[in-house]
Amino acid sequence: MSGQHEEEYSDSLIDFLEVVWGEGYLSPGGGEEVSRILEGLSLAGRRVLDIGCGSGGIAMELVTRYAAGAVVGIDVEAGVLKRAETRIAAAGLADRITLRKVAPGPLPFKETAFDIVFSKDSMIHIPDKEALFADVFRVLKPGGWFVASDWLISHDGEPSDDMKAYVALEGLSFGMASPQRYAKALESAGFVEVALSNRNAWYRSVAERELSAIAGELYGPACEAAGRETVDHNIRTWESMLKVLRSGEHCPHHLRARKPA
């Protein structure tokens, strides 16, 4: 979980992803998916840690839509944090959202610092799930909740050739693990009420529509924002991703667990 980090999200990639997924979003589903992740959980007045906050759209939503008392957003990427900072300041939310660039490794917070730990599709970049969830457990207050979504692989064996090809096209540091490993890591950390929900069918359908849009009505705007080379590369990436979504090997999940009171 520790070590140096080289920037992976270029300006052109951020621009492209925000055309596809919306301003401030670097993963799919927008506000509707955030709502599903948080279903039944109150953030009102709570102190929330957003792991992998990206370009800031979700941190803003946690405050404006879900009335979080304070959000601390962390990321290892300076480029996305710069965009988040600009976006949050323009919205007048800098008094409620704190952004912090962190190095890969232990979370730089004291024990029991947060009521809620949230993450959306960013823990895929952290290979050591066991150390990660032990640290999430540490910074949560007793009775606090961990809620997240992430991109998982259906097994812990050798990835298929299709999966290897897809990950190579992504060009990002993916440390994928199975639902079984996630659940075991959460339970070993001390969490209870551990629940995982497979979102493969949902994202398989969404990704089909995304590819159609990227190659169709979004092609012009995406090329204008990010450049034709970036867009054409990502069309190939989406085509490759759909192979492993259709096979079920790529299986995004929702995750939820509680630290005992």
N, C-alpha and C positions, 0 to 999 in steps of 0.2 A: 504493500500500500504506500510505501515511501519511495522517494527518489526525485530526480530532476524531471522537469516537464518541458517539452518543446511544443510551441504553439501549433495546433492542428487545424483550427477553424480560421481559414483565411477570410478576408473581407468579402471576396467573391462567393465563397461558400455560404457565409452568413446571409449575404444578400439573396442568394438563390433560395435558401431554406425559408427565409421570411416571405418570399413571393409565394412559395408553395403552402406554408403552414401558418402564415400570418405574422404581422409585426410583433416582435418580442418573443416569438416561438421558434425553437430549434428542434422540436419533435412534434409528432402528429396529434391531431384530435382537438386542438384548441381548448377553449373554455369548457366545452361539453365533456371532454375527457377528464379535465381537472375536476369537474363536478362529480363524475363517476368515481374517481379516486377518493374523493373526500366525502362521499355519500354517508349521511348519518352522523358525521363528526362536526362538532362545533369548534370553530377557531376564534370565536368572539373574545376579544381581549387577551388572547393567548400569545405567548412568545414562540415564534416559529423559526426553525432553521430550514432553509431551502438549499439542499446540497445539489450543486451543479445548476446554479440559477440562470446560466446562459445570458441572453440579452435582455432579461428582466421582465418580460411580459407576465409570467406566472407570479413572480413576487408581487407585482402591482395588483394582480387579481386577488391574491390572498388577502391583501389589505382592503381593496375597494369593494370586492364582492362578498368576501367572507369575514370581514371586520376583524382580521387579526390585529392584535394590539401592537405588535412589532414583528418585523421579519428581518432576519439576517440571511443574506444571500451570499453564498461562497462559490467560487469557481477557480480552476487552475489556469484559465485562459484570460489574459489581459485584454484581448480584442473584444471578446463578448462583454466583459465587464465594463469597458469604456462605453459601449453602446447602451448597456443597462443604466449606467450612471446618467448619461444624457437623457434617456427616456424618463427615468424616475424624477430627475430634477425638473424637466419640462412639465411633468404632471403634478408638481408640487408635493411629492410624497417622500422627499429625502429625510423628513423628520421621523418617518415611520419605517423606512427601509434602509438598512445598513448593508453596504456591499463590501466584500473582503476578498482579496486575492490570496489564495492559500497554495502551499506546496503539497504535492502528493504525500500522504502520510496521515498520522493521527490528527483528528479534528482539534483545532487550536482553541478549545473552550474548556471551562471548568466543568466538573461533574454537576449534573442536574441543572443545567443552564437553560433548558428549553422544555416547553409543554408539549410541543409537536415537532417531529422531524419529518420533513417532506422531501421528496425527490421525484423528478419526472425524467425518466429515460436517460439518466446520466451515470448511474452506478455500473453500467456496462463497461465503462472506462476504468473501473477499479477491479483488478484481478482477484485480490485477496478478500473475498466476501466475508470470511470468518473474522478477520481483523476489523473490517468495516463495520459489521453489525455489532461486534463487541464495543466499538467506540460509539456507535449510535446509542446503544443501551446506556453507556456511561454518561453521555451528555443529556439524556432525557430525565425529567423529573419522575419520581415514582407515580405510577398511574398514567404516565404520558404515552402518546401513540406515535408509532412510526407508520407512515402511509406513503406509498410510492407506486410508480410504475417503472418497469425496466424491460430491456430486450434480453430475452433468455434463449438458450439453445435447449433442445428437447432431451439432451443426454450429456454425459460427461466423458464420452469416448472421443475417438478421432473424428473431427468434423468431416463431413462429406466433401467431395470435390466441388460440388455446387456451393457449399457454404464457404469453403476456402476461396473460391473465385469471387464470391460476393464480398467477403471481408477485404480482400485485396483491392477491389474496386472502391470500397468505402475509403480506404486510405487512412483510417482512424484507428487508434489503439483500442481494440475491442478485447475485453476479458470476459467472454460469455461463460455462463454456468447454467446448470439445469435447475428446474423447479425443485427437485429433491435436494440439491445442494443448498439452494437459498433457504428452504424451510429448515433444514438441519442446522445451518449457520445461525439463523434467527433463534431457534430453540436452544442451541448451545450457548448463545450469548445471554440467555435468561428470559427471553420474551415468552409471553403466553398469548393465547388467542391468535396464534399464527394462521393467517389465511392467504392463499394464493388463488388468483383467478386468471385462467388462460384467455388472452385476448387475440389469439391467432386469427380466429374467424372474422372478428371485427376488422383487424388491420389488413388482412388479406383483401377484403372487399374495398377498404379505403385506399389501399395502395394501388389497386387496379384503376380506380378513378383518378388517383394522383398521377399515375403514368399517362393516362389518356389526356389529362389536362396539361401536363408538362409538354407533351408532344403536340398538343393542340392549342387551345386558347391561351394558355400561359406561356407558350414558347416565346412569343415576341416580348412580352413584359419581362420575362426571366432573362432573356438575352440582353435586353437593355440594362437590366439591373446588375447582372453578374457576368455577362460575356458568353458568347456562343460556345466556347470551349468548355466552360464549366457546365453549361446546360446539357450539351451533347454527352459529356462524360456521365452526368447524373441520370440521363435517360438510360444509358447502359447499366448504371448501378441499380436503378429501379427494376429493370428487366431481370437482372441477376437476383435481386432480392426477392422478387416474386416467385422464383423457382423454389427457394427455401421456405417461403411462406406457404406455398401450395403443398409442399411435402410435409409441412408441420415442424421441420427442424428448427426454423426460426419461430419462436413462440413468445411474443410479448406477454407480460403478466402484470396484473395489479397485485400489490403486496400490502399486507396490513398486520401489525403486531402491537401488543401492549406491554409496557414495562409494569410488573406488578406494583401495586400501591404499597 
